Amino acid sequence: MDTGTTVIRNAAWIAAWDGERHRYLRDADIAFAAGRIVHVGSRYDGDAARTVDGSRRCVIPGLVNLHSHPHTEPAYKGVREDHGVPEMYDTGLYERSCAFSLDAEGRRAGMEMSYAELLLSGVTTVVDLSGPVDGWIECAARSGLRVYIGPFFADARWKLEHRHDLGFDWDETRGRREFEEAIRIMESAERHSCGRLRGMVFPGQIETCTEATLRDAADHARETGRPLTTHLSQSRLEFQEIVRRHGRTPIEYAEHIGFLGPSTIVGHALFVDEHPDIRWRSAGDLDRLAGSGTSVAHCPSPFARYGQAMSHFGRYRARGVNVGLGTDVAPHNLAEEMRLAILLASVSAADTGEMFRAATVGGADALGRDDLGRLEQGAAADIVLLDLDHPAMRPARDPVRSFVFEAADRAVRDVFVDGRQVVEDGKPLHLDTQKAAVALEAAQARMIEEAPGRDFLGRSGDAIAPHSLPSAPGSAA
């Protein structure tokens, strides 16, 4: 419902878009109505149904999160942070995925908590890549976020029989059913009356889908105008597996089967042929991504926990690859991901302005949305107000830099999506995080308890992911 024009009056700082880059405006106004920005600049003289004092605020565009798993990742708090398997080049992904499974109640609770985390870190658009669960569309719509719903489907599941060997449990009939169910869910999401939900075609991983499924997924995405994504070049084990099967790097294989393209976003693309941990005989993967117009969703946190990093952000951008950012793990805090990406890339490879662009315009461009990630007339009214009075933002010499390096979610005060306020005074308006936290704790306990029945060695959950500190003698475990 259109409630008239809202004006943020006399904003101390506005990260405005000039058509090519973000630039600071000082002591300026921004106005929006009917979900669109109608004015950015000097004093707005039109009628205003609501006025917001911006004198102690920095106004930034809503951030775009290109890759996340909101349903499950919160349940791994206290489990995955130090979990790695040396025999698998230190990644714990495969062992953890095989041993731990979160039930539907836990996934709904995780979703509720994650959507709140996203909003409170300034994210207004998120790509949610998850297994289908009842209540998904309802919660996404209620949250106030702009959500790209990507239901998982795949022809195989990972399996382990040895810590040094990744296996696959193939069931192509199941994979086809999951694909058909994913189409149904995407169509249902796009029919929702909120108008903020879209489908994302998501065959889970490049190595868990047949060539036929990957080709069909790409064809479906192009026929329907939906964006397409998968996990690609996310581990050394995956790289080796695709080379073993096809004699090509994962990105080379994806290009060969027609998976890459302007509407494709690849999750991670970390272990490319020229990565120092790969040292392949060629150095063409980045050129393949750039030449095809494929975007990369860069998520530094999970890899940093395994001692791994993109090599490096500046090289991707210099070669013409569009890079956006995602969270992939809890916490779903895109400001912290920006900071970590800068630190891992080195100052010469990526500065705050470049990373802020990735978290806004880079993500929007990957989704084919020139109306997101920027504050300019005609853009969607996805707007975040940062509190310049918060101690972590003071002194406010450069508020975007302070937001990224010091304050993060603590500075987010108000958030508007499509012109509707969804965070007020630092609190999400439509999500119950306390109730969700209680349900998630119970679900995590069940997940840990059930681990021996899933783990290939029959180990307890506490044996797979021990506590960071040992229990004192005589105390309860």
Protein Blocks (a to p, Z undefined) as FASTA:
>chain_A
ZZbjaddehifbacddehjaccddehiadddeehiafbgcdddfbdcfbdcdfklcccdd
ddddfbdcfklmmmmgoklmmgccfklgopaklmmmmmpccdfklmmmmmmmmmmmmmmn
opabdcddddddehklmmmmmnopacdddddddfbdcddfbfkbccddddfklmmmmmmm
mmmmmmmmmmpmnlpaccddddfbfklccfklmmmmmmmmmmnopacdddehkbfklmmm
mmmmnopafklmmmmnopacfkbccehjlmgfklmklopabdfklmmmmmnopacdddfk
lmmmnopacddfklmmmnopacdddekpacddfklmmmmmmmmnopklocfklmmmmmmm
mmmmmnopakgoiacehiacddcdddfkbmklpccfblmlmmmmmnmmmlpmbdceehia
fbgghiafkbcfklmmmmmmmmmmmmmmmmmmmpmnlpafklmmgcfbdcdehiaZZ
